[in-house]
Amino acid sequence: MIKIYYDRDADLGLLKGKTIGVIGYGSQGHAQALNARDSGCEVIVADVPGSAAWKAAEKDGFQVFTAAEAAQKADIIILLAPDDLQPKIYKESIEPGLSKGKVLQFAHGFNVYYHQITPPKDVDVILVAPKIHGVLLRKLYLEKQGPPASIAVHQDASGKAKQIALAFSKAIGCTRGGVIDTTFKEETVTDIFNEQCGIGGGVVGLLKAAWEVLVEAGYGEETAYLELFNELKGVADLIKLYGVPGMIRRCSLTAQYGIMLCQNRVIDEAVKANMRRVLRDIEDGAFAHRWMAEGKIGYPNYLTLLSLEDEHKSEQVGKQLRDSMPGMAKA
């Protein structure tokens, strides 16, 4: 069994006297900055001058700087800007201020694993990855709880890189929920694979295909939507609380038998073969290359794909139902 680290395993004293610079005041940035400050850390924030994020950070009481200024001032620099923007921000603003003894921290290993960012050898390079959306990270912290997280060390120049990662995990509340070791490669590959084949593209694609099959067979669009998309959260909540067997046992006997009988008929070896191809694209950098190239030309394919999501008939039906049935949002 892998070791799980909790509050007792982390020392906030390692952050005492250190200035933490959070680069990017988005979903994770605002939560991590607020949580760390509430844990007694000295936190400054960086974002685009005059932006909504800059103004939000000011409103929350932070000193706000440009990325270059924050990198100069901070001892621990946490890069939380979007993946495709990080290399430019790093090269232009962070690298010049990244002197010996500092710590460069990420919440996702993308740019280090794919060699878009190559830090100098005399700094610690660590990963602290909360397994939850930033809004919920903040909510749980205020409720004296915390989500699971993973940590990794890419470079240990100080000899204390792992201990610093654990200390920051405690500062944002994650050692309340439990923290495990990973690597930059493992975190990056598994996270992207999940987005594409697991609860992201896999689940979304499966639900849309199932909706199309029902509608093509003559069943009502609205009924199909409620059965498929609307019930997803309830199933996900049960799995989160009790695991898959526990979720199955809390369904009707008819549902239990159907789940166990048919899951391998739907997700067969052909589907797994497709997943393996996706995994290879993630591991060898083919997907990362496409995504970074996409950003350089203004995201045309991304925007086209996003518009197709809006145009899918299931979403048109779903929007009408959500607008007409307010109880859906509270279920």
C-alpha positions in Angstrom: 0.0 0.0 0.0 1.4 3.4 -1.0 2.1 5.8 1.9 -0.5 8.5 2.4 0.7 11.7 4.0 -1.5 13.7 6.4 -1.3 16.9 8.5 1.1 15.2 11.0 3.6 14.5 8.2 3.9 18.1 7.0 5.7 21.0 8.6 4.3 24.5 7.9 7.4 25.9 9.5 9.3 25.2 6.3 7.3 28.0 4.7 7.8 30.5 7.5 9.7 33.6 6.3 9.2 32.6 2.7 7.3 34.6 0.1 5.0 32.6 -2.0 4.2 34.0 -5.5 1.1 32.6 -7.2 1.3 33.2 -10.9 -2.2 33.2 -12.3 -5.3 34.1 -10.2 -7.7 31.7 -11.9 -9.6 28.7 -10.4 -6.7 27.0 -8.7 -4.7 30.3 -8.3 -7.3 32.0 -6.2 -8.0 29.0 -4.1 -4.4 28.1 -3.4 -3.5 31.7 -2.7 -6.4 32.3 -0.3 -5.9 28.9 1.5 -2.2 29.4 1.9 -2.7 33.0 3.3 -5.3 31.7 5.7 -2.8 29.1 6.9 -0.4 31.9 7.8 1.8 32.1 4.7 3.1 35.2 3.1 1.4 35.2 -0.4 1.7 37.6 -3.4 -0.2 37.2 -6.7 0.7 37.9 -10.3 -1.6 38.3 -13.3 -2.1 40.5 -16.3 -2.3 44.1 -15.3 -5.8 45.5 -15.4 -7.4 42.1 -16.0 -10.4 40.8 -14.2 -8.2 38.4 -12.3 -5.8 41.2 -11.3 -8.8 43.2 -9.9 -10.2 40.1 -8.2 -6.9 39.5 -6.4 -6.7 43.1 -5.3 -10.3 42.9 -4.0 -9.3 39.8 -2.0 -6.5 41.9 -0.4 -3.4 40.6 -2.1 -0.5 42.6 -3.3 -0.6 42.0 -7.1 2.4 42.2 -9.4 3.4 41.3 -12.9 4.8 37.8 -13.3 8.3 39.2 -13.6 8.0 41.2 -10.4 6.5 38.3 -8.5 9.2 36.0 -9.7 11.9 38.4 -8.4 10.2 38.8 -5.0 9.0 35.2 -4.3 11.0 32.4 -2.8 8.4 29.8 -3.9 7.0 30.5 -7.4 3.8 28.6 -8.2 3.0 28.7 -11.9 -0.8 28.2 -12.3 -1.4 29.9 -15.6 -3.0 27.8 -18.4 -0.6 25.1 -19.8 -0.3 26.6 -23.3 0.7 30.0 -21.9 3.2 28.8 -19.3 6.2 28.5 -21.6 6.0 32.1 -22.7 5.4 33.4 -19.2 8.3 31.3 -17.9 10.8 32.4 -20.6 9.9 36.1 -20.5 9.1 36.7 -16.9 10.0 33.9 -14.5 13.3 32.5 -15.7 15.2 35.9 -15.3 14.1 35.9 -11.6 14.7 32.3 -10.9 17.9 32.4 -8.8 19.6 29.7 -6.9 17.7 28.3 -3.9 14.3 29.2 -5.1 11.4 26.8 -5.6 9.4 26.4 -8.9 6.1 24.7 -8.3 3.4 23.4 -10.6 -0.1 21.9 -10.2 0.3 19.9 -13.4 3.4 18.4 -14.9 2.6 19.1 -18.6 5.3 21.6 -19.4 8.1 20.0 -17.5 7.3 16.5 -18.8 7.0 17.7 -22.4 10.2 19.8 -22.1 8.4 23.1 -22.8 10.0 24.4 -19.6 13.5 23.4 -18.5 14.4 25.0 -15.1 18.0 25.6 -14.0 19.6 22.9 -11.9 20.0 25.0 -8.8 16.3 25.3 -8.0 13.8 22.9 -6.5 11.1 21.8 -9.0 8.0 20.3 -7.4 4.4 19.5 -8.1 1.4 19.9 -5.8 -1.7 18.7 -7.6 -5.1 18.9 -5.7 -7.5 16.4 -7.1 -10.4 18.8 -7.2 -11.6 22.0 -8.9 -10.3 25.3 -7.4 -13.8 26.5 -6.2 -14.3 23.2 -4.2 -10.7 23.4 -2.9 -11.5 26.7 -1.3 -14.9 25.5 -0.1 -13.5 22.4 1.6 -10.8 24.5 3.2 -13.3 26.8 4.8 -15.2 23.8 6.1 -12.0 22.5 7.7 -11.8 19.7 5.2 -9.6 19.0 2.2 -9.4 16.9 -1.0 -6.8 14.3 -1.9 -3.7 15.5 -3.7 -0.5 14.2 -5.2 3.0 15.6 -5.0 6.1 15.0 -7.1 9.8 16.1 -7.1 11.5 16.8 -10.4 14.6 18.4 -9.0 15.7 18.4 -5.4 18.5 21.1 -5.3 17.9 21.9 -1.6 17.5 18.4 -0.2 14.1 19.5 1.1 12.0 19.6 -2.0 9.6 16.9 -0.9 9.2 18.4 2.5 8.3 21.8 0.9 5.7 20.1 -1.3 4.1 18.5 1.7 4.2 21.8 3.7 2.4 23.6 0.9 -0.1 20.7 0.6 -0.8 21.3 4.2 -1.1 25.1 3.7 -3.9 24.6 1.1 -5.7 21.9 3.1 -4.8 18.8 1.1 -3.1 16.9 3.9 -6.4 16.9 5.6 -7.7 14.6 2.8 -4.4 12.7 2.2 -1.5 13.2 -0.2 0.4 10.5 -2.2 3.6 10.5 -4.1 3.7 10.5 -7.9 6.0 11.7 -10.7 5.7 14.5 -13.2 5.2 11.9 -16.0 2.6 9.9 -14.1 0.6 12.9 -13.0 0.7 14.4 -16.5 -0.2 11.2 -18.5 -2.9 10.0 -16.1 -4.5 13.4 -15.9 -4.7 13.9 -19.6 -5.8 10.3 -20.2 -8.6 10.9 -17.8 -9.6 14.0 -19.6 -9.7 12.2 -22.9 -10.8 8.7 -22.1 -12.1 8.6 -18.6 -14.5 11.1 -17.0 -13.9 13.6 -19.8 -14.1 12.5 -23.4 -14.9 8.9 -22.5 -18.0 9.6 -20.4 -19.2 12.5 -22.6 -18.8 10.4 -25.8 -20.5 7.4 -24.3 -23.5 9.5 -23.1 -23.9 11.2 -26.4 -23.7 7.9 -28.3 -26.2 6.3 -26.0 -28.6 9.3 -26.4 -28.3 9.0 -30.2 -29.0 5.3 -30.1 -32.2 5.8 -28.0 -33.5 8.7 -30.2 -32.7 6.9 -33.4 -34.8 4.0 -32.0 -37.8 6.3 -31.6 -37.6 7.1 -27.9 -38.2 10.7 -26.6 -35.3 13.1 -26.7 -36.2 14.6 -23.3 -36.7 11.2 -21.6 -33.3 10.0 -23.0 -31.6 13.1 -21.7 -33.0 12.8 -18.2 -32.1 9.1 -18.0 -28.6 9.6 -19.3 -27.1 13.0 -18.6 -29.2 14.0 -15.5 -28.5 10.8 -13.6 -24.8 10.9 -14.1 -24.1 13.0 -11.0 -26.0 10.6 -8.7 -24.0 7.6 -10.0 -20.7 9.5 -9.7 -21.5 10.6 -6.1 -22.2 7.0 -5.2 -18.9 5.8 -6.7 -17.0 8.5 -4.9 -18.5 7.5 -1.6 -18.7 3.7 -1.8 -16.7 2.6 -4.9 -18.1 0.8 -7.9 -19.3 -2.3 -6.0 -20.9 -0.1 -3.4 -22.6 2.0 -6.1 -23.9 -1.2 -7.7 -25.3 -2.6 -4.5 -27.3 0.7 -3.9 -29.1 0.3 -7.2 -32.2 -1.9 -7.9 -31.6 -5.6 -8.5 -32.5 -5.1 -12.1 -30.0 -2.3 -12.5 -27.3 -4.3 -10.7 -27.7 -7.3 -13.0 -27.7 -5.1 -16.1 -24.6 -3.1 -15.0 -22.6 -6.3 -14.4 -23.9 -8.1 -17.5 -23.4 -5.4 -20.1 -20.5 -3.2 -19.1 -18.0 -5.4 -21.1 -20.4 -5.6 -24.1 -20.3 -1.8 -24.4 -16.6 -1.2 -23.4 -15.0 -4.0 -25.3 -11.5 -4.7 -26.6 -12.1 -2.4 -29.6 -12.7 0.5 -27.2 -9.7 -0.4 -25.1 -7.6 -0.6 -28.3 -8.7 3.0 -29.1 -7.8 4.0 -25.6 -4.3 2.5 -25.9 -3.8 4.6 -29.1 -4.8 7.7 -27.2 -2.5 6.8 -24.4 0.5 6.5 -26.8 -0.3 9.9 -28.2 -0.2 11.3 -24.7 3.0 9.5 -23.6 5.0 10.3 -26.7 4.0 14.0 -26.9 2.0 13.8 -30.1 -1.1 15.3 -28.3 1.0 17.9 -26.5 2.6 19.0 -29.8 -0.8 19.4 -31.4 -2.1 21.4 -28.5 0.8 23.8 -28.4 0.7 24.2 -32.2 -3.1 24.9 -31.8 -2.4 27.8 -29.5 0.1 29.4 -31.8 -2.4 29.7 -34.6 -5.3 31.0 -32.6 -7.1 27.8 -31.6 -9.2 27.2 -34.8 -9.7 23.5 -34.3 -10.6 23.9 -30.6 -13.2 26.6 -31.4 -14.7 24.4 -34.1 -15.0 21.4 -31.8 -16.5 23.6 -29.0 -19.1 24.9 -31.4 -20.0 21.3 -32.3 -20.7 20.6 -28.6 -23.1 23.4 -28.5 -24.8 22.2 -31.7 -25.3 18.6 -30.6 -29.0 17.9 -30.4 -28.7 16.4 -26.9 -27.4 19.7 -25.6 -30.2 21.7 -27.2 -32.7 19.4 -25.5 -30.7 19.5 -22.2 -30.6 23.3 -22.2 -34.4 23.5 -22.7 -34.9 21.0 -19.8 -32.5 22.9 -17.5 -34.2 26.2 -18.2 -37.7 24.6 -17.6 -36.9 22.3 -14.7 -34.9 24.2 -12.0 -34.8 21.1 -9.8 -32.2 19.6 -12.2 -29.6 22.0 -10.9 -30.3 21.0 -7.3 -30.4 17.2 -7.8 
